[in-house]
């Protein structure tokens, strides 16, 4: 199973309705099957994630953040890991806002 503790990620791809971009940095932590992260950068002032790692190594999580426009945003996400040739992790994410318009999207974040 992948251990996410101490890993840092940056957004590589995101759909238009997402708020994170390549300036957003995610700092991941893990203890047993619990995962949490903080993130900031780009249009996000401060955000946090809490989730759990599945037996397959994917992460089911919820997230919330404060945007630079002063909005509080929240959502849920399912992230599927891919170990790249260089040994770093790429997460393929399917997410949905639980605040605002409840739209959904896809993103990819990569370990830096």
C-alpha positions as CSV (number, residue, x, y, z in Angstrom):
1,X,0.0,0.0,0.0
2,X,1.2,3.5,-0.7
3,X,2.1,5.7,2.2
4,X,1.2,9.3,1.6
5,X,2.9,10.7,4.7
6,X,5.3,13.6,4.0
7,X,4.5,13.8,0.2
8,X,3.9,17.1,-1.5
9,X,1.7,17.4,-4.7
10,X,1.1,20.1,-7.2
11,X,-1.9,20.4,-9.6
12,X,-1.0,19.3,-13.1
13,X,-4.5,19.3,-14.7
14,X,-7.9,20.5,-13.6
15,X,-11.3,21.1,-15.1
16,X,-12.5,24.6,-15.6
17,X,-14.9,24.6,-12.6
18,X,-12.1,23.7,-10.2
19,X,-10.3,26.2,-8.1
20,X,-6.8,24.7,-7.7
21,X,-4.1,25.2,-10.3
22,X,-0.4,24.6,-10.7
23,X,0.4,27.2,-8.0
24,X,-1.5,25.1,-5.4
25,X,0.6,22.9,-3.2
26,X,-0.8,20.0,-1.2
27,X,1.1,18.6,1.9
28,X,-0.1,15.1,2.7
29,X,0.1,13.3,6.0
30,X,-0.9,9.7,6.9
31,X,-1.3,7.6,10.0
32,X,-2.5,4.0,9.4
33,X,-5.4,4.4,7.0
34,X,-6.1,8.0,7.9
35,X,-4.9,10.7,5.5
36,X,-5.1,14.5,5.9
37,X,-3.6,17.4,4.0
38,X,-3.3,21.1,3.9
39,X,-3.1,23.1,0.7
40,X,-2.7,26.7,-0.5
41,X,-1.7,28.7,-3.5
42,X,-3.2,30.1,-6.6
43,X,-6.8,31.0,-5.9
44,X,-6.8,29.1,-2.6
45,X,-5.8,31.0,0.6
46,X,-6.0,27.9,2.9
47,X,-7.6,24.5,2.6
48,X,-7.6,21.1,4.3
49,X,-8.5,17.5,3.4
50,X,-9.4,14.5,5.5
51,X,-9.8,11.1,4.1
52,X,-9.2,7.4,4.3
53,X,-7.0,5.1,2.2
54,X,-8.8,2.1,0.6
55,X,-7.3,-1.3,0.4
56,X,-6.4,-0.5,-3.2
57,X,-4.5,2.6,-2.1
58,X,-7.0,5.1,-3.4
59,X,-8.2,7.9,-1.2
60,X,-11.8,8.8,-0.4
61,X,-11.8,12.3,1.0
62,X,-13.6,15.5,1.8
63,X,-12.1,19.0,1.4
64,X,-12.8,22.6,2.1
65,X,-11.0,25.8,1.5
66,X,-11.2,29.6,1.6
67,X,-10.8,31.1,-1.9
68,X,-9.2,34.4,-2.7
69,X,-12.7,35.8,-3.4
70,X,-13.6,35.1,0.2
71,X,-15.8,32.1,-0.5
72,X,-15.9,29.0,1.7
73,X,-16.0,26.0,-0.7
74,X,-16.4,22.3,0.1
75,X,-16.5,19.0,-1.8
76,X,-15.7,15.3,-1.9
77,X,-13.1,13.5,-4.0
78,X,-12.0,10.0,-5.0
79,X,-8.3,9.8,-5.9
80,X,-6.7,6.9,-7.6
81,X,-2.9,6.6,-7.4
82,X,-0.5,5.9,-10.3
83,X,3.2,5.3,-9.5
84,X,5.2,7.0,-12.3
85,X,8.4,5.7,-13.8
86,X,10.4,8.0,-11.6
87,X,8.8,6.5,-8.4
88,X,6.7,9.6,-7.7
89,X,2.9,9.4,-7.3
90,X,0.3,10.9,-9.6
91,X,-3.3,11.1,-8.3
92,X,-6.2,10.9,-10.7
93,X,-9.1,12.7,-9.0
94,X,-12.8,12.7,-9.5
95,X,-14.4,15.3,-7.4
96,X,-17.7,17.1,-6.7
97,X,-18.5,20.4,-5.0
98,X,-20.9,19.9,-2.1
99,X,-21.2,23.7,-1.8
100,X,-22.2,26.1,-4.5
101,X,-23.5,24.6,-7.8
102,X,-22.6,20.9,-6.9
103,X,-20.8,20.5,-10.2
104,X,-18.2,17.8,-10.6
105,X,-14.9,17.6,-12.4
106,X,-11.6,15.8,-12.7
107,X,-8.0,16.7,-11.9
108,X,-4.6,15.3,-11.7
109,X,-2.0,16.2,-9.0
110,X,1.6,15.0,-9.1
111,X,4.2,14.6,-6.4
112,X,6.9,17.3,-6.5
